[in-house]
Amino acid sequence: MKSALFRVCILMLLPATLAAGAQQRKIDPTKEADIRELLRVTGMSDIVEKQMGQMAEQAKPLIERSLPPGPRRHEIVETFSKKFLARANSEGLIQRVIPVYDKYLTDDDVKAVLRFYKSPVGQHLLKIMPEMMKEASAAGQQYGEQIAEDVLNEMAQEYPELRQQP
């Protein structure tokens, strides 16, 4: 049981861990302060908290499936979720994100992006971005579903077993 639960958690967290550990060199303190300011202005702390909550929720069914049936199964899943969220904090992730920003952006880049996000247009974009991304994601999902349906309909000519039965 312990190894199955451990494997589920590792598989769930491995991509983020690998990306976060990509660079561990010393960052110029001025640039680090600018990156922190950019992360603050763009609401990274709120995003991190939401992502950690989503990750904990997504882990629940994976963990539950990895456990043998029993009366404490639900309790174990809920306890894991609570402990996970208690340890997850925005500063922990921000410390791991800063080297990524440092790797891809110069300090001048960070300052320019920061100026943009502090501008009225940047503030407007930050305000509408969550809803805009939600709608864009839904549009992408609908597009993909339509393509899948069209492809399956075309394939039904060659593969009769794909035709819907009445």
Secondary structure, DSSP 8 states (H G I E B T S, - for coil): -HHHHHHHHHHHHHHHHHHHTT------HHHHHHHHHHHHHTTHHHHHHHHHHHHHHHHHHHHHHHS-S-TTHHHHHHHHHHHHHHH--HHHHHHHHHHHHHHH--HHHHHHHHHHHHSHHHHHHHHHHHHHHHHHHHHHHHHHHHHHHHHHHHHHHH-GGGS---
